[in-house]
Amino acid sequence: MNRPTKAVVLAAGLGRRLGLHHAKPLLPVAGRPILLRTLDHLAAAGVRETVLVVGHRADEVRAAVGESHAGMAVTYVESDAYRTTNNAYSLWLAREQLDRDVYLVEGDVVFDPELPLALAAVDAEVATAVAPHRSGMNGTVVTLDAAGTVSAMLLPAQQGPEIDLAGTYKTANVHLLRARYLREEFVPALEALIADGGHGAYYELVLADTVSAGRFPLHAVDCAHLRWYEVDDLTDHAAAEYLFADSEDRLTLLENLHGGYWRYDLVDHRLLYNLYFPPAPLVDELAREFRDALVHYPVGHGALQRLLGAAIGQPAERLVVANGASELIKILGRLAGRTALVVPGFNEYEAVFDEADVHRIHLPAPAFTMDPRRVADEARRAGVRSVIITSPNNPTSMAVPRADLVTLARLLADDGIRLVVDESFVDFCAPGHSLEPDLAELPGLTVVKSMSKVYGIGGLRLGYLLSADTEFVADVRAALPIWNVNGFAESFLRLLPRYRDAFAASCDRVRSDRDELAGLLGELPGVTVYPPDANYVMLRLPAGASAHEVVRRTFAEHGILVKDCGGKSMPDGDRYLRVACRAPQENKRLAEALAEVLVGEPYPLATGAS
């Protein structure tokens, strides 16, 4: 059918949820304001006249667009009631412009230029762009029959918690309305809606009535192969920025987030999770306590220490419970005094100390093994009060032998130097590796642990410090606010003792998957794989290879996110990758992707998940 030469764009909204200080349609996505991008695409699709319905900061929109755009005439209809009305009223104001085939576009939708063309290619009086509904999408959804016709339309007010949106399609809020449909059904129904007091209604009510009446079938055009996003809040804006960025900018956006990767279409082999914990029954129990944990204050330190002590088998007086290990690391940066950091290690430790208070003890490359006597001698000569070491190491994934850590603790204690061992990944080692049972015999030893990683609760933020030096424990505790841990974390600690066996089984599964991943990576040509003890694997790339470039290409070409070690305190860090262990099939796809990036073509792997 003929392509419409006219469009109506609704651009009167306030954008309250975005916290803007300019007109919402002028919000940039990937460097281009949404409205100008929309007008670009409409002009490219053959539109010669666009009507903009404006309201909030209308003068800004007029100044940005003018009377024409890319050879297309632009006229304006202004709403003086945009603060108290909704899009049905905005469209009603432009009803006289609905006099021939039009594209109807909402001004907060960013989309690919092919989307209007896809609508115009359909032989239908009325068509709407849709894509399969995904978690995080908000707004009107539809169901389709076998012919691709909309069989039901659910507006947001009709989507209660009992409604299962699986199998539905989200509308893109870009529609094609032909003249006959406009004349015979849509405009009369819109006028009736407003006459009946529907100033605060959505125009989708008219489309929903069209579906119910059945006279004009509403054809859905599946645009899942095209990019589009409706931007209503900051989360939407971040998603749209990511969607419309090139792969290099996408990678930069993700790196600046430091988390939340689950919201994006990628496979995350960068952040370090236990994929097999918490189990579904524990999550269900937390869900049942959701409201109480949300609205009520959590307990204070004493009760939290007792809860955690019961879960890990330690006296409460030895414990400090924190909002993730990062909270404890910051406190150590203030209390530990001049400190020797055994590097490479977790970068957060290096970030919290003043350079004047840090002495770095480098694990010798390329083996990255620790000699307790060398470390103790260097710490003594440097005049430090504390030594901090991560075991299993981050990024090498190799654990320091338990006997060597005990030796180091005793050597340092002879000189009054505290040893802090970060055991955040120790549960992925063979059983019996942790130093926690030795605390009474090693009074100069402090253990720090992130529970977020091993227990798979990164969003809850839990960690702890453990020491038999109760005076030091009291000093750390005194640096915390009364309520440093939220109610959901408290609920998790209350439930955790019931799931000891499930946790142990989850760690067994991680160890098995990790060892299989290490075997797969060992097949890559020219790659050295370090024997892992944590839930990740470090590998050294062939000479001349750049870890940064491998990360970039693996993400751009395969949608897989891994971490290069260029930012670690280690020689030739740009030759090393750290890859997190995930499920077997994901691990195999990762190894195949890395092989293809390194070799330049598909490279067969002999082992791994089938």
C-alpha positions as CSV (number, residue, x, y, z in Angstrom):
1,M,0.0,0.0,0.0
2,N,1.0,3.6,-0.3
3,R,3.3,5.1,2.3
4,P,1.7,7.9,4.4
5,T,3.0,11.4,3.7
6,K,1.7,12.8,7.0
7,A,2.5,12.1,10.6
8,V,1.3,13.3,14.0
9,V,3.8,13.2,16.8
10,L,2.6,13.6,20.4
11,A,5.3,15.7,22.2
12,A,3.5,17.5,25.0
13,G,4.7,15.4,28.0
14,L,6.3,16.6,31.2
15,G,8.9,13.9,31.7
16,R,8.6,14.0,35.5
17,R,10.1,10.6,36.0
18,L,13.2,11.7,34.1
19,G,13.9,14.7,36.2
20,L,14.5,16.9,33.2
21,H,15.2,20.6,32.9
22,H,14.3,20.7,29.2
23,A,11.5,19.4,27.0
24,K,11.2,15.6,27.2
25,P,11.2,15.1,23.4
26,L,14.6,16.8,23.2
27,L,16.2,14.2,25.5
28,P,19.3,12.9,23.7
29,V,19.8,9.2,23.0
30,A,23.2,8.2,21.6
31,G,23.9,11.9,20.9
32,R,20.7,12.8,19.1
33,P,17.5,14.2,20.6
34,I,14.6,11.7,20.4
35,L,12.3,14.1,18.5
36,L,14.9,15.1,15.9
37,R,15.7,11.4,15.3
38,T,12.0,10.7,14.9
39,L,11.7,13.5,12.4
40,D,14.8,12.2,10.5
41,H,13.2,8.8,10.1
42,L,9.7,10.1,9.1
43,A,11.3,12.3,6.4
44,A,13.3,9.3,5.2
45,A,10.1,7.2,5.0
46,G,8.4,9.7,2.7
47,V,6.5,11.9,5.1
48,R,6.2,15.5,3.8
49,E,4.1,17.0,6.7
50,T,4.4,16.4,10.4
51,V,2.1,17.8,13.1
52,L,3.7,18.2,16.5
53,V,1.4,18.3,19.5
54,V,3.4,20.3,22.1
55,G,2.8,21.4,25.6
56,H,5.5,21.4,28.3
57,R,8.3,23.8,27.2
58,A,6.7,24.2,23.8
59,D,8.9,27.1,22.9
60,E,12.0,24.9,23.3
61,V,10.6,22.3,20.9
62,R,9.7,25.0,18.4
63,A,13.1,26.5,18.6
64,A,14.8,23.1,18.2
65,V,12.7,22.0,15.2
66,G,11.5,25.1,13.4
67,E,8.9,25.2,10.6
68,S,10.6,22.4,8.5
69,H,12.9,19.5,9.0
70,A,14.8,17.5,6.3
71,G,12.5,18.9,3.6
72,M,9.4,18.1,5.6
73,A,6.9,20.8,6.7
74,V,6.3,21.0,10.4
75,T,3.2,22.5,12.0
76,Y,2.2,22.8,15.7
77,V,-0.8,22.2,17.8
78,E,-0.3,23.4,21.4
79,S,-2.0,22.0,24.5
80,D,-2.6,24.4,27.3
81,A,-3.7,21.6,29.6
82,Y,-0.7,19.2,29.3
83,R,-0.3,19.1,33.1
84,T,-3.7,17.7,33.8
85,T,-4.5,15.6,30.7
86,N,-3.2,12.6,28.9
87,N,-2.4,11.6,25.3
88,A,-6.0,11.1,24.2
89,Y,-6.6,14.8,24.8
90,S,-3.4,15.8,23.0
91,L,-4.5,13.7,20.0
92,W,-8.0,15.1,20.2
93,L,-6.6,18.6,19.8
94,A,-5.1,17.5,16.5
95,R,-8.2,15.7,15.3
96,E,-8.6,18.0,12.3
97,Q,-5.2,16.9,11.1
98,L,-6.3,13.2,11.0
99,D,-7.6,13.7,7.5
100,R,-5.6,11.2,5.6
101,D,-3.2,8.3,6.1
102,V,-0.9,9.1,9.0
103,Y,1.8,7.7,11.2
104,L,0.9,8.3,14.8
105,V,4.1,8.4,16.9
106,E,4.6,9.2,20.6
107,G,7.4,11.7,21.1
108,D,9.3,9.6,23.7
109,V,10.0,6.6,21.5
110,V,13.3,6.1,19.8
111,F,13.4,3.7,16.9
112,D,15.2,2.5,13.8
113,P,14.4,4.2,10.5
114,E,13.0,0.9,9.1
115,L,10.2,0.8,11.5
116,P,7.8,3.2,9.8
117,L,8.5,1.4,6.5
118,A,7.6,-1.9,8.0
119,L,4.2,-0.5,9.0
120,A,3.6,0.9,5.5
121,A,4.3,-2.4,3.9
122,V,1.3,-4.0,5.6
123,D,-2.0,-4.2,3.7
124,A,-4.2,-3.0,6.6
125,E,-6.3,-0.1,7.5
126,V,-4.7,0.1,11.0
127,A,-1.4,-1.4,12.1
128,T,0.8,-1.1,15.2
129,A,4.5,-1.9,15.7
130,V,5.1,-4.5,18.4
131,A,7.8,-6.8,19.8
132,P,7.7,-9.7,22.3
133,H,7.2,-8.5,25.8
134,R,10.3,-8.7,28.0
135,S,10.9,-8.1,31.7
136,G,11.3,-4.4,32.5
137,M,9.0,-3.3,29.7
138,N,6.1,-1.1,30.8
139,G,3.0,0.1,29.0
140,T,0.3,-1.4,26.7
141,V,0.6,-5.0,25.6
142,V,-1.4,-7.1,23.1
143,T,-2.0,-10.7,22.3
144,L,-2.1,-11.9,18.7
145,D,-4.0,-14.5,16.8
146,A,-2.4,-16.9,14.3
147,A,-2.7,-14.3,11.5
148,G,-0.9,-11.6,13.4
149,T,-4.0,-9.7,14.2
150,V,-4.4,-8.2,17.7
151,S,-6.9,-10.3,19.6
152,A,-6.8,-8.3,22.9
153,M,-5.2,-5.1,24.1
154,L,-4.2,-4.6,27.8
155,L,-3.5,-1.1,29.0
156,P,-1.3,-0.6,32.1
157,A,-4.3,-0.2,34.4
158,Q,-5.5,-3.7,33.3
159,Q,-2.2,-5.4,34.1
160,G,-2.6,-6.5,37.7
161,P,-0.2,-8.8,39.5
162,E,-2.3,-11.8,38.6
163,I,-1.8,-11.2,34.8
164,D,0.8,-13.3,33.2
165,L,2.4,-11.2,30.4
166,A,4.4,-14.1,29.0
167,G,3.6,-14.5,25.3
168,T,2.2,-11.0,25.0
169,Y,3.7,-8.2,22.8
170,K,4.6,-4.7,23.8
171,T,3.4,-1.9,21.6
172,A,6.1,0.4,20.3
173,N,3.7,3.3,20.3
174,V,4.2,3.9,16.6
175,H,1.0,3.2,14.5
176,L,-0.2,3.5,11.0
177,L,-3.8,4.8,10.7
178,R,-5.4,4.9,7.2
179,A,-7.9,7.5,6.2
180,R,-10.9,5.3,6.1
181,Y,-10.3,3.9,9.6
182,L,-9.7,7.4,10.9
183,R,-12.9,8.8,9.3
184,E,-15.3,6.0,10.0
185,E,-14.1,4.8,13.5
186,F,-11.1,6.3,15.2
187,V,-11.9,10.1,15.1
188,P,-15.6,9.7,16.1
189,A,-14.6,7.4,18.9
190,L,-11.8,9.8,20.1
191,E,-14.3,12.7,20.0
192,A,-16.8,10.6,22.0
193,L,-14.1,9.7,24.6
194,I,-13.2,13.3,25.2
195,A,-16.9,14.4,25.2
196,D,-17.5,11.8,27.9
197,G,-14.8,13.4,30.1
198,G,-11.9,11.2,29.1
199,H,-9.3,14.0,29.2
200,G,-7.0,11.9,31.3
201,A,-7.4,8.8,29.2
202,Y,-5.0,7.2,26.7
203,Y,-5.9,7.1,23.0
204,E,-5.1,3.3,23.2
205,L,-8.6,3.0,24.7
206,V,-9.9,3.8,21.2
207,L,-7.7,1.1,19.7
208,A,-8.8,-1.4,22.3
209,D,-12.4,-0.7,21.3
210,T,-11.4,-1.2,17.7
211,V,-10.1,-4.7,18.6
212,S,-13.3,-5.5,20.5
213,A,-15.6,-4.3,17.7
214,G,-13.7,-6.3,15.1
215,R,-14.8,-4.1,12.1
216,F,-11.2,-2.9,11.4
217,P,-8.7,-5.6,12.3
218,L,-5.7,-4.2,14.1
219,H,-2.6,-5.7,12.4
220,A,0.5,-6.2,14.5
221,V,3.8,-5.8,12.8
222,D,6.5,-7.7,14.8
223,C,9.5,-5.4,14.9
224,A,11.7,-7.5,17.2
225,H,14.4,-7.4,14.6
226,L,14.5,-3.6,14.8
227,R,15.7,-1.4,17.6
228,W,13.2,0.7,19.5
229,Y,12.6,1.8,23.1
230,E,10.0,3.9,24.9
231,V,11.8,6.3,27.3
232,D,9.7,7.2,30.4
233,D,12.3,7.1,33.2
234,L,16.0,7.0,33.8
235,T,16.1,3.2,33.6
236,D,14.5,3.4,30.1
237,H,16.9,6.1,29.1
238,A,19.9,4.0,30.1
239,A,18.5,1.1,28.2
240,A,17.9,3.2,25.1
241,E,21.4,4.7,25.3
242,Y,22.8,1.2,25.4
243,L,20.6,-0.1,22.6
244,F,21.5,2.7,20.2
245,A,25.2,3.0,21.0
246,D,27.9,1.3,18.9
247,S,29.7,-1.7,20.5
248,E,32.6,0.4,21.8
249,D,30.3,2.9,23.5
250,R,28.2,0.1,24.8
251,L,31.2,-1.4,26.5
252,T,32.1,1.9,28.0
253,L,28.6,2.4,29.3
254,L,28.7,-1.0,31.0
255,E,32.1,-0.5,32.5
256,N,30.9,2.8,34.1
257,L,27.9,1.0,35.6
258,H,29.9,-1.5,37.6
259,G,26.9,-3.8,37.7
260,G,23.3,-4.2,36.6
261,Y,24.4,-6.1,33.5
262,W,21.4,-8.4,33.8
263,R,19.3,-5.7,32.4
264,Y,21.1,-5.9,29.1
265,D,21.2,-8.4,26.2
266,L,24.6,-9.9,27.0
267,V,26.2,-12.9,28.7
268,D,28.1,-11.7,31.8
269,H,31.4,-13.5,32.4
270,R,32.8,-10.5,34.2
271,L,31.0,-10.3,37.5
272,L,31.5,-13.2,39.9
273,Y,28.4,-15.0,41.1
274,N,27.3,-18.4,42.5
275,L,24.7,-19.2,39.9
276,Y,23.3,-22.1,42.0
277,F,22.5,-20.2,45.2
278,P,20.2,-19.1,46.7
279,P,17.8,-22.0,45.8
280,A,14.2,-21.3,44.8
281,P,12.7,-22.3,48.2
282,L,14.9,-19.7,50.0
283,V,13.9,-17.0,47.4
284,D,10.3,-17.9,48.0
285,E,10.6,-17.5,51.7
286,L,12.3,-14.1,51.2
287,A,9.4,-13.1,48.9
288,R,6.9,-13.9,51.6
289,E,8.7,-11.5,53.9
290,F,9.0,-8.8,51.3
291,R,6.6,-6.3,52.7
292,D,7.7,-6.6,56.3
293,A,11.4,-6.4,55.3
294,L,10.6,-3.4,53.2
295,V,8.6,-1.3,55.7
296,H,10.2,-2.2,59.0
297,Y,13.5,-1.2,60.5
298,P,16.1,-4.0,60.6
299,V,17.8,-5.1,63.8
300,G,21.1,-3.6,65.0
301,H,24.6,-5.0,65.1
302,G,24.2,-7.3,68.1
303,A,21.3,-9.3,66.7
304,L,23.0,-9.4,63.2
305,Q,26.2,-10.8,64.7
306,R,24.3,-13.5,66.4
307,L,22.4,-14.4,63.3
308,L,25.5,-14.6,61.2
309,G,27.4,-16.5,63.9
310,A,24.7,-19.1,63.9
311,A,24.9,-19.4,60.1
312,I,28.8,-19.8,59.9
313,G,29.5,-21.3,63.3
314,Q,31.5,-18.4,64.9
315,P,31.0,-16.6,68.2
316,A,29.1,-13.3,67.7
317,E,31.7,-11.3,69.5
318,R,34.2,-12.0,66.8
319,L,32.0,-10.7,64.0
320,V,31.3,-7.5,62.2
321,V,28.4,-7.6,59.7
322,A,28.5,-5.1,56.9
323,N,26.8,-3.9,53.8
324,G,29.1,-5.9,51.6
325,A,32.9,-6.4,52.1
326,S,33.4,-3.0,50.4
327,E,32.1,-1.2,53.5
328,L,34.6,-3.1,55.6
329,I,37.5,-2.4,53.2
330,K,36.8,1.4,53.5
331,I,37.0,1.1,57.3
332,L,40.2,-0.8,57.1
333,G,41.6,2.0,55.0
334,R,41.1,4.3,58.0
335,L,42.1,1.9,60.8
336,A,44.8,-0.4,59.5
337,G,47.5,2.3,59.4
338,R,50.5,1.8,57.0
339,T,49.7,-1.3,55.1
340,A,51.4,-3.8,52.8
341,L,49.1,-5.0,50.0
342,V,50.1,-8.2,48.3
343,V,49.3,-7.6,44.7
344,P,47.7,-8.3,42.3
345,G,44.6,-8.4,44.4
346,F,41.1,-6.9,44.8
347,N,41.6,-3.3,43.5
348,E,39.2,-1.9,46.1
349,Y,42.0,-2.3,48.8
350,E,44.4,-0.1,46.7
351,A,41.6,2.5,46.2
352,V,40.9,3.1,49.9
353,F,44.5,3.8,51.1
354,D,46.5,7.0,50.6
355,E,49.5,6.2,48.5
356,A,51.8,7.3,51.4
357,D,50.3,4.6,53.6
358,V,50.7,1.7,51.1
359,H,53.6,-0.6,50.3
360,R,52.9,-3.1,47.5
361,I,54.4,-6.5,47.7
362,H,54.3,-8.0,44.2
363,L,53.7,-11.7,43.6
364,P,56.4,-12.6,41.1
365,A,55.1,-13.1,37.6
366,P,54.3,-15.2,35.7
367,A,53.7,-17.8,38.6
368,F,52.1,-15.3,41.0
369,T,52.9,-17.6,44.0
370,M,53.4,-16.4,47.6
371,D,56.5,-17.0,49.7
372,P,55.4,-16.3,53.3
373,R,59.0,-15.6,54.4
374,R,59.7,-13.1,51.6
375,V,56.4,-11.3,52.3
376,A,57.0,-11.2,56.0
377,D,60.6,-9.9,55.5
378,E,59.4,-7.2,53.1
379,A,56.6,-6.1,55.4
380,R,59.0,-5.8,58.3
381,R,61.4,-3.7,56.3
382,A,58.6,-1.5,55.1
383,G,57.5,-0.7,58.6
384,V,53.8,-1.6,58.1
385,R,51.2,-2.3,60.7
386,S,49.1,-4.6,58.5
387,V,49.4,-6.9,55.5
388,I,46.4,-7.6,53.3
389,I,46.3,-10.6,51.0
390,T,43.4,-12.0,48.9
391,S,43.1,-15.8,48.8
392,P,41.9,-17.2,46.4
393,N,43.6,-14.4,44.6
394,N,41.7,-12.0,42.4
395,P,42.4,-12.1,39.5
396,T,44.6,-15.3,39.4
397,S,41.9,-17.5,41.1
398,M,44.7,-19.4,42.8
399,A,44.5,-19.9,46.6
400,V,47.6,-19.5,48.8
401,P,48.2,-22.9,50.4
402,R,46.6,-22.8,53.9
403,A,49.8,-23.8,55.6
404,D,51.6,-20.9,54.0
405,L,49.0,-18.4,55.2
406,V,49.3,-19.8,58.8
407,T,53.1,-19.5,58.5
408,L,52.7,-15.9,57.3
409,A,50.3,-15.0,60.1
410,R,52.7,-16.3,62.7
411,L,55.8,-14.6,61.2
412,L,53.9,-11.3,61.1
413,A,52.5,-11.7,64.6
414,D,56.1,-11.9,66.0
415,D,56.5,-8.3,64.8
416,G,53.1,-7.1,65.9
417,I,51.8,-6.9,62.3
418,R,48.2,-7.8,61.6
419,L,47.4,-10.2,58.7
420,V,44.1,-9.6,56.9
421,V,43.1,-12.4,54.5
422,D,40.2,-11.7,52.1
423,E,38.5,-15.1,51.8
424,S,35.6,-13.9,49.6
425,F,36.0,-17.0,47.3
426,V,37.3,-19.6,49.7
427,D,34.1,-21.7,49.6
428,F,34.9,-22.6,46.0
429,C,38.2,-24.1,47.1
430,A,38.5,-27.7,48.3
431,P,36.9,-28.0,51.7
432,G,39.1,-27.2,54.7
433,H,41.0,-24.3,53.1
434,S,39.5,-21.4,55.2
435,L,41.5,-19.9,58.1
436,E,38.3,-19.2,60.1
437,P,38.9,-22.3,62.3
438,D,42.4,-21.0,63.3
439,L,41.4,-17.6,64.6
440,A,41.8,-18.5,68.3
441,E,45.4,-19.7,67.7
442,L,46.2,-16.7,65.4
443,P,45.2,-13.6,67.3
444,G,46.8,-11.3,64.7
445,L,44.7,-12.8,62.0
446,T,41.6,-11.0,60.5
447,V,39.4,-12.6,57.9
448,V,37.3,-10.5,55.5
449,K,34.6,-12.1,53.4
450,S,32.0,-10.9,50.9
451,M,28.9,-13.0,51.1
452,S,27.5,-11.5,47.9
453,K,29.7,-13.6,45.7
454,V,29.6,-17.1,47.2
455,Y,26.0,-16.9,48.2
456,G,24.8,-15.3,45.0
457,I,23.3,-12.2,46.7
458,G,25.1,-9.3,45.0
459,G,21.9,-7.2,45.3
460,L,21.6,-7.7,49.1
461,R,25.1,-6.5,49.9
462,L,26.4,-8.6,52.8
463,G,29.9,-9.2,54.1
464,Y,31.7,-9.7,57.3
465,L,34.9,-9.3,59.2
466,L,36.0,-12.0,61.6
467,S,38.8,-11.8,64.2
468,A,39.7,-13.2,67.7
469,D,41.0,-9.7,68.5
470,T,37.8,-8.4,70.0
471,E,39.2,-4.9,70.6
472,F,39.9,-4.5,66.9
473,V,36.5,-5.9,66.1
474,A,34.9,-3.3,68.4
475,D,36.9,-0.5,66.6
476,V,35.6,-1.7,63.2
477,R,32.0,-2.0,64.6
478,A,32.2,1.5,66.0
479,A,32.9,2.9,62.5
480,L,29.5,1.6,61.3
481,P,26.1,3.2,61.5
482,I,23.4,1.5,63.6
483,W,21.5,0.3,60.6
484,N,24.1,-0.5,58.0
485,V,22.4,-3.7,56.8
486,N,18.9,-3.7,55.3
487,G,15.9,-5.7,56.2
488,F,16.1,-8.1,53.3
489,A,19.7,-9.0,54.3
490,E,18.5,-9.6,57.8
491,S,15.8,-11.9,56.5
492,F,18.4,-13.8,54.5
493,L,20.6,-14.3,57.5
494,R,17.7,-15.6,59.5
495,L,16.9,-18.2,56.8
496,L,20.5,-19.2,55.9
497,P,21.1,-21.9,58.5
498,R,18.3,-24.0,57.0
499,Y,20.1,-24.1,53.7
500,R,23.6,-25.2,54.6
501,D,23.4,-28.4,52.6
502,A,22.0,-26.6,49.6
503,F,24.9,-24.1,49.8
504,A,27.5,-26.8,50.0
505,A,25.9,-28.6,47.0
506,S,26.0,-25.3,45.0
507,C,29.7,-24.9,45.6
508,D,30.3,-28.4,44.4
509,R,28.5,-27.6,41.2
510,V,30.5,-24.4,40.7
511,R,33.8,-26.3,41.2
512,S,32.8,-28.9,38.6
513,D,31.7,-26.3,36.1
514,R,34.9,-24.2,36.8
515,D,37.2,-27.1,36.2
516,E,35.4,-27.9,33.0
517,L,35.8,-24.3,31.9
518,A,39.5,-24.4,32.7
519,G,39.8,-27.4,30.5
520,L,38.0,-25.7,27.6
521,L,40.2,-22.6,27.9
522,G,43.3,-24.8,28.0
523,E,42.5,-25.9,24.5
524,L,42.9,-22.3,23.1
525,P,46.0,-22.0,21.1
526,G,48.9,-20.2,22.8
527,V,46.9,-19.6,26.0
528,T,48.2,-20.4,29.5
529,V,45.5,-21.2,32.0
530,Y,46.2,-20.8,35.7
531,P,44.8,-23.6,37.9
532,P,41.6,-22.0,39.5
533,D,40.4,-22.3,43.0
534,A,37.6,-19.7,42.8
535,N,34.6,-19.4,40.5
536,Y,36.6,-17.7,37.7
537,V,39.7,-18.5,35.6
538,M,42.6,-16.3,34.7
539,L,44.4,-16.9,31.4
540,R,47.5,-15.4,29.8
541,L,47.1,-14.6,26.1
542,P,49.7,-15.4,23.5
543,A,52.5,-12.9,23.0
544,G,51.4,-9.9,21.1
545,A,47.7,-10.3,22.0
546,S,45.9,-7.4,23.8
547,A,43.4,-8.3,26.5
548,H,41.6,-5.0,25.9
549,E,41.2,-5.8,22.3
550,V,40.1,-9.4,23.0
551,V,37.5,-8.0,25.5
552,R,36.3,-5.5,22.9
553,R,35.9,-8.1,20.1
554,T,34.4,-10.8,22.3
555,F,31.7,-8.3,23.3
556,A,31.2,-6.7,19.9
557,E,31.1,-10.0,18.0
558,H,29.6,-12.4,20.5
559,G,27.7,-10.3,23.1
560,I,29.9,-11.8,25.9
561,L,31.4,-9.6,28.6
562,V,34.8,-10.6,30.1
563,K,37.4,-8.7,32.1
564,D,40.9,-7.7,31.1
565,C,43.5,-7.3,33.9
566,G,45.1,-4.2,32.5
567,G,44.0,-2.3,35.6
568,K,45.5,-4.7,38.0
569,S,48.9,-4.2,39.8
570,M,50.7,-6.8,37.8
571,P,53.3,-6.8,35.0
572,D,51.9,-7.1,31.5
573,G,48.3,-6.9,32.8
574,D,47.0,-6.4,29.3
575,R,48.0,-10.0,28.4
576,Y,45.7,-11.4,31.1
577,L,41.9,-12.1,31.1
578,R,39.7,-13.0,34.0
579,V,36.6,-15.0,33.0
580,A,33.8,-15.8,35.4
581,C,32.4,-19.3,35.4
582,R,28.7,-19.6,34.4
583,A,26.6,-22.6,33.4
584,P,28.3,-25.3,31.2
585,Q,26.6,-24.3,27.9
586,E,27.5,-20.7,28.5
587,N,31.1,-21.6,29.4
588,K,31.4,-23.6,26.1
589,R,30.1,-20.6,24.1
590,L,32.6,-18.4,25.8
591,A,35.5,-20.6,25.0
592,E,34.4,-20.9,21.4
593,A,34.0,-17.1,21.1
594,L,37.5,-16.6,22.6
595,A,38.9,-19.2,20.2
596,E,37.3,-17.4,17.2
597,V,38.6,-14.0,18.3
598,L,42.2,-15.3,18.9
599,V,42.4,-17.5,15.8
600,G,40.3,-15.4,13.5
601,E,37.9,-18.2,12.5
602,P,35.8,-20.9,14.3
603,Y,38.1,-23.2,16.2
604,P,36.9,-26.7,17.3
605,L,37.1,-27.6,21.0
606,A,37.2,-31.2,22.0
607,T,35.8,-31.0,25.5
608,G,33.0,-29.3,27.4
609,A,29.2,-29.4,27.6
610,S,27.4,-30.8,24.7
